[in-house]
Amino acid sequence: MFLIYLGIIILLPLYAQFKVKSTYKKYSKVYSTSGMTGAQVARLILDRNGLQNVKVVETEGFLSDHYNPLTKTVALSSHNYHEASVAGTAVAAHEVGHAIQDAEAYSFLRFRHRLAPVANITSNASWIFIIIGILASSLNFMLGIGIALMAVGVLFQIVTLPVEFNASTRAMNQIVELGVIRNEEEPHAKKVLSAAAMTYVAATAVAVLELVRLILIFTNRD
């Protein structure tokens, strides 16, 4: 059973990373028939949704694309920003999906933003209590505290899932409605977005499994 658990927490994230990188690499070489770069796609969707205040900027790094709600900025990695590819179109539209969520006060996004700073603190602090609690069986309550702190981080991972899936749904709706991609390009764009979503699913699954494992250790000591 332990080997199965170990295999899942190691292999699942690795597979998810492999899948997103290979899928992105494949469709980043497929030219978008609209001829629009990722930056142009992002700007088009933003403007059509009345979000002229949101900037589109270039950022360094591989698949470092993101939306910053504090600066109201959609940041696209260099290839997606400059090139006209199906992958770049999908990624750009996805990040704009987050901007639209922000503008519409999407509940899960708001909750995640509020939870993020708390989760960062509790996730880092949890392992101090967990390690002490595991090493010193007489201090089992320390393990309990660590589990409670970790649970906040796991909740953050869970809340992230609907945020990401919703952004992808918005992305597909926008690029289809605006005619940015043709019918034959839709399955390709969906594959890019699905592969990216898998990384969040894998991270959440691993987090939940680890939390369950620690809960079992804690309860079996009583």
Short mmCIF file of the C-alpha atoms (twelve columns), coordinates in Angstrom:
data_MODEL
# 
_entry.id   MODEL 
# 
loop_
_atom_site.group_PDB 
_atom_site.id 
_atom_site.type_symbol 
_atom_site.label_atom_id 
_atom_site.label_alt_id 
_atom_site.label_comp_id 
_atom_site.label_asym_id 
_atom_site.label_seq_id 
_atom_site.Cartn_x 
_atom_site.Cartn_y 
_atom_site.Cartn_z 
_atom_site.pdbx_PDB_model_num 
ATOM 1   C CA . MET A 1   0.000   0.000  0.000   1 
ATOM 2   C CA . PHE A 2   2.825   2.366  0.866   1 
ATOM 3   C CA . LEU A 3   4.494   1.685  -2.491  1 
ATOM 4   C CA . ILE A 4   1.245   2.528  -4.291  1 
ATOM 5   C CA . TYR A 5   0.964   5.749  -2.298  1 
ATOM 6   C CA . LEU A 6   4.607   6.596  -3.030  1 
ATOM 7   C CA . GLY A 7   4.099   5.885  -6.706  1 
ATOM 8   C CA . ILE A 8   1.102   8.177  -6.888  1 
ATOM 9   C CA . ILE A 9   2.688   11.172 -5.154  1 
ATOM 10  C CA . ILE A 10  5.851   10.873 -7.261  1 
ATOM 11  C CA . LEU A 11  4.618   9.701  -10.655 1 
ATOM 12  C CA . LEU A 12  1.359   11.655 -10.901 1 
ATOM 13  C CA . PRO A 13  2.984   15.133 -10.720 1 
ATOM 14  C CA . LEU A 14  5.759   14.012 -13.065 1 
ATOM 15  C CA . TYR A 15  3.241   12.733 -15.597 1 
ATOM 16  C CA . ALA A 16  1.213   15.936 -15.331 1 
ATOM 17  C CA . GLN A 17  4.308   18.049 -15.962 1 
ATOM 18  C CA . PHE A 18  5.322   15.859 -18.893 1 
ATOM 19  C CA . LYS A 19  1.825   16.058 -20.358 1 
ATOM 20  C CA . VAL A 20  1.552   19.838 -20.178 1 
ATOM 21  C CA . LYS A 21  5.038   20.398 -21.594 1 
ATOM 22  C CA . SER A 22  4.653   17.915 -24.452 1 
ATOM 23  C CA . THR A 23  1.160   19.143 -25.355 1 
ATOM 24  C CA . TYR A 24  2.216   22.774 -25.236 1 
ATOM 25  C CA . LYS A 25  5.342   22.060 -27.298 1 
ATOM 26  C CA . LYS A 26  3.270   20.265 -29.935 1 
ATOM 27  C CA . TYR A 27  0.622   22.940 -30.369 1 
ATOM 28  C CA . SER A 28  2.966   25.876 -29.976 1 
ATOM 29  C CA . LYS A 29  4.262   24.763 -33.383 1 
ATOM 30  C CA . VAL A 30  0.764   24.742 -34.895 1 
ATOM 31  C CA . TYR A 31  0.167   28.104 -36.532 1 
ATOM 32  C CA . SER A 32  -3.095  29.815 -35.637 1 
ATOM 33  C CA . THR A 33  -5.153  30.531 -38.748 1 
ATOM 34  C CA . SER A 34  -6.224  33.868 -37.278 1 
ATOM 35  C CA . GLY A 35  -2.594  34.998 -37.430 1 
ATOM 36  C CA . MET A 36  -3.036  36.690 -34.062 1 
ATOM 37  C CA . THR A 37  -0.279  36.578 -31.465 1 
ATOM 38  C CA . GLY A 38  -1.066  35.741 -27.863 1 
ATOM 39  C CA . ALA A 39  -0.770  39.417 -26.972 1 
ATOM 40  C CA . GLN A 40  -3.271  40.363 -29.672 1 
ATOM 41  C CA . VAL A 41  -5.692  37.642 -28.581 1 
ATOM 42  C CA . ALA A 42  -5.496  38.792 -24.968 1 
ATOM 43  C CA . ARG A 43  -6.020  42.423 -25.933 1 
ATOM 44  C CA . LEU A 44  -8.987  41.559 -28.164 1 
ATOM 45  C CA . ILE A 45  -10.794 39.565 -25.463 1 
ATOM 46  C CA . LEU A 46  -10.081 42.163 -22.799 1 
ATOM 47  C CA . ASP A 47  -11.385 45.014 -24.942 1 
ATOM 48  C CA . ARG A 48  -14.493 43.097 -25.978 1 
ATOM 49  C CA . ASN A 49  -15.255 42.549 -22.283 1 
ATOM 50  C CA . GLY A 50  -14.758 46.194 -21.352 1 
ATOM 51  C CA . LEU A 51  -11.448 45.584 -19.596 1 
ATOM 52  C CA . GLN A 52  -9.354  48.274 -21.261 1 
ATOM 53  C CA . ASN A 53  -7.762  48.976 -17.861 1 
ATOM 54  C CA . VAL A 54  -6.070  45.568 -17.846 1 
ATOM 55  C CA . LYS A 55  -2.582  45.601 -19.374 1 
ATOM 56  C CA . VAL A 56  -0.969  42.839 -21.425 1 
ATOM 57  C CA . VAL A 57  2.772   42.506 -20.842 1 
ATOM 58  C CA . GLU A 58  5.596   40.139 -21.693 1 
ATOM 59  C CA . THR A 59  7.246   38.101 -18.949 1 
ATOM 60  C CA . GLU A 60  10.326  35.884 -18.851 1 
ATOM 61  C CA . GLY A 61  10.293  32.143 -18.297 1 
ATOM 62  C CA . PHE A 62  8.729   29.039 -19.816 1 
ATOM 63  C CA . LEU A 63  4.955   28.874 -19.328 1 
ATOM 64  C CA . SER A 64  5.214   31.667 -16.776 1 
ATOM 65  C CA . ASP A 65  1.933   33.137 -18.016 1 
ATOM 66  C CA . HIS A 66  -0.315  34.523 -15.283 1 
ATOM 67  C CA . TYR A 67  -2.809  37.180 -14.302 1 
ATOM 68  C CA . ASN A 68  -1.973  39.588 -11.480 1 
ATOM 69  C CA . PRO A 69  -5.168  40.927 -9.862  1 
ATOM 70  C CA . LEU A 70  -3.259  43.550 -7.881  1 
ATOM 71  C CA . THR A 71  -1.718  45.252 -10.913 1 
ATOM 72  C CA . LYS A 72  -4.530  44.241 -13.297 1 
ATOM 73  C CA . THR A 73  -1.973  42.728 -15.657 1 
ATOM 74  C CA . VAL A 74  -2.036  39.717 -17.965 1 
ATOM 75  C CA . ALA A 75  1.575   38.548 -18.280 1 
ATOM 76  C CA . LEU A 76  2.444   36.241 -21.178 1 
ATOM 77  C CA . SER A 77  5.685   34.338 -21.664 1 
ATOM 78  C CA . SER A 78  7.732   35.511 -24.634 1 
ATOM 79  C CA . HIS A 79  6.694   32.819 -27.108 1 
ATOM 80  C CA . ASN A 80  3.004   33.202 -26.345 1 
ATOM 81  C CA . TYR A 81  3.263   36.979 -26.392 1 
ATOM 82  C CA . HIS A 82  4.909   37.230 -29.824 1 
ATOM 83  C CA . GLU A 83  3.929   34.098 -31.746 1 
ATOM 84  C CA . ALA A 84  0.662   33.146 -33.433 1 
ATOM 85  C CA . SER A 85  0.064   29.565 -32.339 1 
ATOM 86  C CA . VAL A 86  -2.895  27.512 -31.149 1 
ATOM 87  C CA . ALA A 87  -1.164  26.923 -27.820 1 
ATOM 88  C CA . GLY A 88  -0.398  30.616 -27.360 1 
ATOM 89  C CA . THR A 89  -3.987  31.517 -28.190 1 
ATOM 90  C CA . ALA A 90  -5.346  29.048 -25.604 1 
ATOM 91  C CA . VAL A 91  -2.949  30.146 -22.865 1 
ATOM 92  C CA . ALA A 92  -3.532  33.858 -23.480 1 
ATOM 93  C CA . ALA A 93  -7.304  33.381 -23.441 1 
ATOM 94  C CA . HIS A 94  -7.048  31.356 -20.223 1 
ATOM 95  C CA . GLU A 95  -5.186  34.125 -18.412 1 
ATOM 96  C CA . VAL A 96  -7.705  36.672 -19.648 1 
ATOM 97  C CA . GLY A 97  -10.338 34.329 -18.265 1 
ATOM 98  C CA . HIS A 98  -8.902  35.082 -14.830 1 
ATOM 99  C CA . ALA A 99  -9.111  38.808 -15.533 1 
ATOM 100 C CA . ILE A 100 -12.782 38.421 -16.412 1 
ATOM 101 C CA . GLN A 101 -13.321 36.405 -13.222 1 
ATOM 102 C CA . ASP A 102 -11.719 39.233 -11.278 1 
ATOM 103 C CA . ALA A 103 -13.886 41.864 -12.950 1 
ATOM 104 C CA . GLU A 104 -17.027 39.855 -12.247 1 
ATOM 105 C CA . ALA A 105 -15.990 39.120 -8.636  1 
ATOM 106 C CA . TYR A 106 -16.086 35.369 -9.258  1 
ATOM 107 C CA . SER A 107 -16.614 33.873 -5.796  1 
ATOM 108 C CA . PHE A 108 -14.014 31.106 -5.918  1 
ATOM 109 C CA . LEU A 109 -11.361 33.511 -7.193  1 
ATOM 110 C CA . ARG A 110 -12.120 35.997 -4.411  1 
ATOM 111 C CA . PHE A 111 -11.984 33.252 -1.811  1 
ATOM 112 C CA . ARG A 112 -8.678  31.966 -3.184  1 
ATOM 113 C CA . HIS A 113 -7.136  35.447 -3.077  1 
ATOM 114 C CA . ARG A 114 -8.165  35.876 0.551   1 
ATOM 115 C CA . LEU A 115 -6.957  32.401 1.460   1 
ATOM 116 C CA . ALA A 116 -3.585  32.633 -0.350  1 
ATOM 117 C CA . PRO A 117 -1.552  34.589 2.251   1 
ATOM 118 C CA . VAL A 118 -2.918  32.460 5.086   1 
ATOM 119 C CA . ALA A 119 -2.221  29.228 3.189   1 
ATOM 120 C CA . ASN A 120 1.362   30.300 2.453   1 
ATOM 121 C CA . ILE A 121 2.050   30.765 6.162   1 
ATOM 122 C CA . THR A 122 0.252   27.669 7.419   1 
ATOM 123 C CA . SER A 123 1.695   25.368 4.733   1 
ATOM 124 C CA . ASN A 124 5.263   26.330 5.642   1 
ATOM 125 C CA . ALA A 125 4.658   26.225 9.395   1 
ATOM 126 C CA . SER A 126 2.767   22.928 9.335   1 
ATOM 127 C CA . TRP A 127 5.836   20.779 8.749   1 
ATOM 128 C CA . ILE A 128 7.549   22.058 11.878  1 
ATOM 129 C CA . PHE A 129 4.690   20.740 14.006  1 
ATOM 130 C CA . ILE A 130 4.319   17.568 11.911  1 
ATOM 131 C CA . ILE A 131 7.983   16.597 12.205  1 
ATOM 132 C CA . ILE A 132 8.007   17.223 15.960  1 
ATOM 133 C CA . GLY A 133 4.776   15.276 16.381  1 
ATOM 134 C CA . ILE A 134 6.039   12.301 14.363  1 
ATOM 135 C CA . LEU A 135 9.440   12.138 16.055  1 
ATOM 136 C CA . ALA A 136 8.048   12.552 19.566  1 
ATOM 137 C CA . SER A 137 5.013   10.310 20.000  1 
ATOM 138 C CA . SER A 138 4.343   11.885 23.387  1 
ATOM 139 C CA . LEU A 139 3.718   15.161 21.600  1 
ATOM 140 C CA . ASN A 140 0.985   13.816 19.344  1 
ATOM 141 C CA . PHE A 141 -0.957  17.052 19.764  1 
ATOM 142 C CA . MET A 142 1.810   18.782 17.809  1 
ATOM 143 C CA . LEU A 143 1.043   16.486 14.889  1 
ATOM 144 C CA . GLY A 144 -2.610  17.450 15.209  1 
ATOM 145 C CA . ILE A 145 -1.723  21.134 15.015  1 
ATOM 146 C CA . GLY A 146 0.449   20.480 11.963  1 
ATOM 147 C CA . ILE A 147 -2.385  18.614 10.254  1 
ATOM 148 C CA . ALA A 148 -4.801  21.478 10.935  1 
ATOM 149 C CA . LEU A 149 -2.342  23.964 9.452   1 
ATOM 150 C CA . MET A 150 -1.736  21.753 6.425   1 
ATOM 151 C CA . ALA A 151 -5.484  21.454 5.874   1 
ATOM 152 C CA . VAL A 152 -5.611  25.181 5.083   1 
ATOM 153 C CA . GLY A 153 -3.084  24.667 2.293   1 
ATOM 154 C CA . VAL A 154 -5.036  21.682 0.981   1 
ATOM 155 C CA . LEU A 155 -8.201  23.776 0.972   1 
ATOM 156 C CA . PHE A 156 -6.372  26.354 -1.131  1 
ATOM 157 C CA . GLN A 157 -5.445  23.631 -3.636  1 
ATOM 158 C CA . ILE A 158 -9.044  22.429 -3.798  1 
ATOM 159 C CA . VAL A 159 -10.441 25.937 -4.298  1 
ATOM 160 C CA . THR A 160 -7.924  26.476 -7.106  1 
ATOM 161 C CA . LEU A 161 -9.531  23.739 -9.221  1 
ATOM 162 C CA . PRO A 162 -12.858 25.468 -10.000 1 
ATOM 163 C CA . VAL A 163 -10.972 28.727 -10.586 1 
ATOM 164 C CA . GLU A 164 -8.752  27.129 -13.226 1 
ATOM 165 C CA . PHE A 165 -11.483 25.069 -14.878 1 
ATOM 166 C CA . ASN A 166 -13.786 28.077 -15.047 1 
ATOM 167 C CA . ALA A 167 -11.037 30.212 -16.605 1 
ATOM 168 C CA . SER A 168 -10.490 27.551 -19.268 1 
ATOM 169 C CA . THR A 169 -14.217 27.379 -20.022 1 
ATOM 170 C CA . ARG A 170 -14.336 31.152 -20.361 1 
ATOM 171 C CA . ALA A 171 -11.257 31.025 -22.609 1 
ATOM 172 C CA . MET A 172 -12.800 28.538 -25.026 1 
ATOM 173 C CA . ASN A 173 -16.073 30.449 -25.134 1 
ATOM 174 C CA . GLN A 174 -14.291 33.716 -25.908 1 
ATOM 175 C CA . ILE A 175 -11.992 32.482 -28.668 1 
ATOM 176 C CA . VAL A 176 -14.855 30.595 -30.336 1 
ATOM 177 C CA . GLU A 177 -17.367 33.450 -30.104 1 
ATOM 178 C CA . LEU A 178 -14.843 35.999 -31.372 1 
ATOM 179 C CA . GLY A 179 -13.769 33.738 -34.222 1 
ATOM 180 C CA . VAL A 180 -10.154 33.649 -33.074 1 
ATOM 181 C CA . ILE A 181 -9.946  29.930 -33.852 1 
ATOM 182 C CA . ARG A 182 -11.676 27.777 -36.425 1 
ATOM 183 C CA . ASN A 183 -13.681 24.617 -35.722 1 
ATOM 184 C CA . GLU A 184 -10.769 22.317 -36.517 1 
ATOM 185 C CA . GLU A 185 -8.573  24.190 -34.051 1 
ATOM 186 C CA . GLU A 186 -10.968 23.841 -31.107 1 
ATOM 187 C CA . PRO A 187 -9.876  20.293 -30.134 1 
ATOM 188 C CA . HIS A 188 -6.226  21.412 -30.158 1 
ATOM 189 C CA . ALA A 189 -6.913  24.384 -27.913 1 
ATOM 190 C CA . LYS A 190 -8.915  22.171 -25.538 1 
ATOM 191 C CA . LYS A 191 -6.020  19.714 -25.297 1 
ATOM 192 C CA . VAL A 192 -3.657  22.508 -24.275 1 
ATOM 193 C CA . LEU A 193 -6.046  23.742 -21.584 1 
ATOM 194 C CA . SER A 194 -6.814  20.212 -20.346 1 
ATOM 195 C CA . ALA A 195 -3.125  19.369 -20.030 1 
ATOM 196 C CA . ALA A 196 -2.527  22.548 -18.040 1 
ATOM 197 C CA . ALA A 197 -5.470  21.748 -15.761 1 
ATOM 198 C CA . MET A 198 -4.012  18.314 -15.075 1 
ATOM 199 C CA . THR A 199 -1.095  19.869 -13.182 1 
ATOM 200 C CA . TYR A 200 -3.556  21.423 -10.716 1 
ATOM 201 C CA . VAL A 201 -5.480  18.171 -10.388 1 
ATOM 202 C CA . ALA A 202 -2.262  16.262 -9.706  1 
ATOM 203 C CA . ALA A 203 -1.090  18.785 -7.108  1 
ATOM 204 C CA . THR A 204 -4.454  18.646 -5.348  1 
ATOM 205 C CA . ALA A 205 -4.553  14.848 -5.377  1 
ATOM 206 C CA . VAL A 206 -1.075  14.629 -3.858  1 
ATOM 207 C CA . ALA A 207 -1.940  17.216 -1.196  1 
ATOM 208 C CA . VAL A 208 -5.139  15.403 -0.229  1 
ATOM 209 C CA . LEU A 209 -3.383  12.022 -0.081  1 
ATOM 210 C CA . GLU A 210 -0.643  13.386 2.156   1 
ATOM 211 C CA . LEU A 211 -3.211  14.978 4.465   1 
ATOM 212 C CA . VAL A 212 -5.169  11.713 4.707   1 
ATOM 213 C CA . ARG A 213 -1.973  9.771  5.444   1 
ATOM 214 C CA . LEU A 214 -1.069  12.114 8.297   1 
ATOM 215 C CA . ILE A 215 -4.603  11.999 9.688   1 
ATOM 216 C CA . LEU A 216 -4.409  8.187  9.751   1 
ATOM 217 C CA . ILE A 217 -1.083  8.336  11.593  1 
ATOM 218 C CA . PHE A 218 -2.583  10.759 14.108  1 
ATOM 219 C CA . THR A 219 -5.772  8.765  14.738  1 
ATOM 220 C CA . ASN A 220 -3.959  5.403  14.999  1 
ATOM 221 C CA . ARG A 221 -1.837  6.761  17.832  1 
ATOM 222 C CA . ASP A 222 -4.839  7.484  20.029  1 
# 
